[in-house]
Amino acid sequence: MPKHLLTASAIALLTAMPLAADEITDTLQSAIEAYEDGDVQYALDELEIAKQKLMGLKTGALSAFLPVPPEGWTREDNPDVAQGLGMMGGGVAAEASYSYGSQTYTINLMADNAMVASLAGMINNAAVMGMKVERVNRQKFAIQDSEIMGLVANRVLVRISGADVDTMLAALEEMDFKAMASFGQ
């Protein structure tokens, strides 16, 4: 990789992130120094570490869109939900399970992933495919069996499953899809 391209990429990443991301900027600086010293493999390793840390920040930002549990319910976040995304085209994900006695449901958010793009046609044409369609906060959701799916801004998949439809629709009512539409931008 030409030196100017690596340096330009690192500088672009450095200027695009907040000042509080010291650990990330340190890792990127280490990559630049390794490259300048001729240690390309170490530079690539450092860039991969920085990328993982940035993806962690993005995952945390997506998790913020998961609603607080309804009164009396508990919420348990799944920190491992994004681990298999590399094999499905990358992207970020967040997931939480909500429970109240024997009732449970899970909300899964997945963004900027090839699988999300492939589901767009199905979700956008849910009525034609015989699925029930509901609007929640001006967002269209397809209901099939005990699963509800919607696509926010054609890039964030919202899936909820496990409880009765009315309970899940009420949970979706608590989500800010307008803000979610600008996630990561």
N, C-alpha and C positions, 0 to 999 in steps of 0.2 A: 504494500500500500504506500503510495507516495507520502512523503513526510508532510507536505502542505495539506493533504486531505485529512490525515490523522489529526494534525494540529487544529485545523479548521473545525473538524467534528467535535473535538474536545472543547474548543473555545465556545462553540455554539451551545453545547450542553451546559458549560459553566455559566454562561450569561443567561440561560433560560431558567435557572433554578434559584430558589430563594437563598438568601444569605445564611439562613439557619441550617442549611444542609452541609455543614462542615465536613462530616465524614465522607460524603459523596465527593465534594470538591477535592478533598485530600486524596481520595482514590484516583480521581481523574488526573490530578497533578502528578501522582506517582506514575500513572500510565504515560504521561507526556515525558517525564524524566527518563523512564525506562526506554522509551522509543529513542529519545535523543542520545542515550547511552548505547544504542544498538541492540537492546534486548527486546526484540519484537514479541517474543512469546510472553514475556512478563507483562508487556504493555497490553497485549490482548487479554491476558488473564485479569488485569486490573480493570480494563474496560468492561469485561463481563461482570465483575463484582459490582462495579458502579451501576451497570444496567439492572442487576438484580435489586440493588438498593433503591433505585428509582422506581422500579416496578412495585416494590414494597410500599413506597409512598403513594403510588397510584392506587394500589389495592386498598390501602387505608382510607383514601379519599372516597372510593366506591362504597366501602363499608359504612360510611357516614349516611348513606341514603337508606340503609335498613332502618325500619321504624323501631321505636321503643316498644317494649311489650305492652299489650293492653293491661289495664289494672287487674292484678291477681295472677297474671301470666308471668312466666320466666323466659328469658332469652339466653341461648347459648350459641356463641359465634363458632364457626368452623374455620380455624386458622389454616387448615390444610387444603381448602377447596381449590386453590389455584395451582397446586403442584402438578397436575397432569395437563395443564393447558398447552404446554410446549408441543405436545403430540397432536393437539387439535388446532394448531394454527396460531398459538400465542394468545395474547390478551391478558385481561385481569378478571378476577372474580371475587365475589364476597357472598357469604352464606350465613344464615342464622336459623336456628330451630327455636320455635316458640312452644311452650307447653303449659297446660293448665289441667291438673289431674290427669285423666286419660286422654285428653284432647291434645293433639300436636299438629303443627304445620311447619313447613320449611320454606323460607324465601331465599331464592338464589338469584344473584345478579351476575351477569357476564357481559363484558364489553370488549369491543375491538378484537373480535375473534372470528375466524372463518366460519365456524359453525353457526354463529349468530347470523351472519350474512346469509347462510344457506336456509335458515328458518324464516327469513323475512317474507318470502313468497307465500309460505303456508299461513303465517300469522296475518299478513295483509289481506289474504283471500279466505279467511276462516269461514265466513258465511257460505261461500261458494262450495267449500269442502264439507259442509254440513255441521259445522261446529257452531255452538251458541256464541254470540258476541255480546260483550258488555262494555260500557264506557265507564271509566273511573278517572275522575279528575281530568277529563278531556282526553284520556288515553284509551285506545282500543285494546281489549283483551279477548283472547280466544279461550273458551272453556271446553275442555274435553275430559269426560269422566271426572276425576278428582284433581285435575291439574288446570291451572290458569296461566296463560302465557301472553306477554305483551312485548312489543318492541318500541323502545323509546329512542326517538331521533334516528331510527334505522341502524343503531349500533349498540344499544344496551338492552340485552334480553332480561326481562323480569319474569321469573317463574316462581309460582307458589303452589304447593301441593300438600296433601295430607289431611285436611279438615273438610268440613262441609263448605259448600260454595259461599254461603252467606258470611261465614266467619272469615274466609279468605278474602272476599271482596271488602269486608270491613277493614282488614289489615292493609289492603292496597290503598284504601281511602286515606291512610295516614302517611303515604309517601309523597314526596315532592317531585313529580315527574318533570315539571318545568325546569327546575334546577338540574335534575338528572340529565336533561337533554344537552346541557353544556358541560357535562362531566369531562374533565381532562383537557379542556380547551382554553 
